[in-house]
Amino acid sequence: MVNITIYGDGYNKSIVTGNKTVKMEFTVLGNGFMAKYIGFRNTAGPLKEQAVALQVYADHVAFLNCLMEGYQDTLYANLGKQFYRDCQITGTIDFVFDDARAVFQNCNIYLRKPLKNQQNVVTAQGKEKYRENTGFVLQNCNFLADDTLKPENGRFKSYLGRPWKIYSTTIVMESYIGDLISSRGWLEWNGTRGLNTLFYAEFNNRGPGSDTSGIVRWPGYKVIKREEARRYIVGPFLQGETWLTNLGIPVHSGLFN
C-alpha cells in the first residue's frame, strides 16, 4: 500500500524489534511511506553477521525522529528517494548500505563496540552503474561513539565508508566527526577495486575526526567546494521541493553555513 504513515510515542517507547538474521525485521515496500517517533531495532547482536533492523525499498520515503539500531547492516536503504531527519542510527559494520538516493540530515550516527578483530564502517553505498543518480548524503550529522565503544575507542578502527560497488557514492558535509574516525577516513573494500570510479567527498566538516591531512589519496576521493556541495542538498539531489514540503516535517533546503 502507498502513502502510509506510522506514528510512535517516541523512538525509545514505540519500538519494532526482533532478532532475525539475513531476513529483515521491518520492510517498507510502498511509495510515500513516512514514519515519525518510532524505533526499529534488531537484537541479533554482533555474532549474527547481517541483522537488518529496517529495509526501505520504496520511493518518496521519510523518517523523522526515528531510531534504527543494530550491529552489521542496520539500515538497508535499498532504492528510491529517501529522507532521514533527526534520526538515531547505530551499528558496527556497513550499517547504512545499498543503493538509494538518500539524504540524512541532523542525524546522530552512533558506532558501537564490534567484535574483537573487527572494525567499524558507517556506510557501504552500492552504486554499480555510472549513470545511476544514487548516493548517500550525510549533512549536519554527528559521528559519535556510543557508550559501549567510548571506553575502548582506541582498540578499534572506525571509518566513514567503503565501496561495496565500484561507483559507490557518499558525501559527508557540514557534519561533526568525532575522534573515533580514523585519520584515513575511508576504507578499501577489496584491494584497489572501485578506488578510481567511486565518488567520496567531504565538505566543511568539523570536529577532531574531520582533519583531512591524513585522508586517503584515492582518485575517487575529494574535498569539494561550496558550489559542488550545493548539488547534494535536498532540492537538487532529492527533488525535495516536489514531495518533502507537504509532509509536515522540518527540512533544511540549503547549506547550513
Disulfide bonds with the S-S distance in Angstrom:
none
